[in-house]
Amino acid sequence: MTPRNSNNPSPRSTFHQDLPLNPTPRSLSVGDSIYSQSQFSVSSDSTAASSVDDARVRPLRSGVYVPTVTFFQADTEDLDLETIASHAVRLAQAGVAGLTTQGSNGEAVHLSHQERKLVTKATRNALDNAGFHHLPIMVGCGSQSTRETIELCREAMTSGGDYALVLPPSYYKAMYKPDSLIEFFEEVADSSPIPILIYNYPGAVAGIDIDSDIITKLAKHSNIVGCKLTCGNTGKLGRIASSVDAVTPSEDGSGFMCMGGSADFTLQTLVVGGSGVVCGLGNIAPKACVKIIDLYKSGKMEEAKKLQAVVARGDWAAISGGIVGTKSALDTYYGYGGFARKPLPRPNKQDAVKYASGFKELVELENSLS
């Protein structure tokens, strides 16, 4: 299988007659208008264009990718672009392989299209300005229609994103035919100007769990370059990794990235031939997550197993508390984090103590790592 990350193909387009490659900015809707116009000016068009031109030199590599938190102003719920930028740099300095915007931790479902673009632009600019120009950005681009998913992929590209992470649509799940999901991903891949990764997360899409046969078939598409499995099925991950000759910490393979979707099975992902993880826990303890992969690469399995156990306990706190708990812990231990957008609840003092307690062991370990 020919490596695919370094030489991205020119995708075939079946929607070009309806969706221009560089669409003009749409007018703000009523929903958009509640947000201050002043915050919508983080970068120039030329900066975005430069990021697009340079995207092809940011191949995905084995490692830890962090789906970044989106931060908001506490009083207005407007985007806190300054904190979004500084957080991205903190993660890059910890040695992660890349970042993901508009994931579950990024509250993508709470953001307008305009805000999604701003978050990715702010992240790209922050990385570039801090000397991390090489670090790739995946952008969550899942939507309920093929058309809007393609639109999000195009907006991701013009905002500085390098890859699109795509969930399957699920609202009309009961009406899908056996080949509906295959057709969806192939059509998106045909029309997306950036490579896509399949995102399998049954808990977020009405229980849709894409099996290894479907993902292996889709992996043959030249513009589908990886998958993220938040289902936690390491047997499935191993089957896919073997079938597609996935990237590993020691081998480039075909270039296809077969990623675990949670930090609590990082080591397991590597053992069965996976490429790394896309893990929300990296927002709290990026160095600890990276260290597991470094220990594995060095053959220090006993140390890796001990560290994995600590990370898994910390990840349970992240899973149990969700984005509310993660933001609360960031506030407690790092002095920033804020709140999720309503209707998600704001934790009280008792909640904050509980969340902090769940992460305490892991944060102490994180702070001990150089």
Salt bridges, closest charged atoms under 4 A:
ASP18 OD2 - ARG147 NH1 3.87
ASP32 OD2 - ARG26 NH1 3.13
ASP54 OD2 - HIS133 NE2 3.46
GLU107 OE1 - HIS110 ND1 2.78
GLU107 OE2 - LYS327 NZ 2.76
GLU115 OE2 - ARG341 NH2 2.70
ASP128 OD1 - ARG124 NH2 3.08
ASP128 OD1 - HIS133 ND1 3.24
GLU148 OE2 - HIS113 NE2 2.72
GLU151 OE2 - HIS113 ND1 3.99
GLU155 OE1 - HIS113 ND1 2.87
ASP162 OD1 - ARG58 NH1 2.74
ASP162 OD2 - ARG124 NH1 3.61
ASP190 OD1 - ARG12 NH2 3.02
ASP190 OD1 - HIS221 NE2 2.71
ASP209 OD1 - LYS236 NZ 2.54
GLU302 OE2 - LYS305 NZ 3.49
GLU361 OE2 - ARG313 NH2 2.92
GLU364 OE2 - LYS360 NZ 2.59
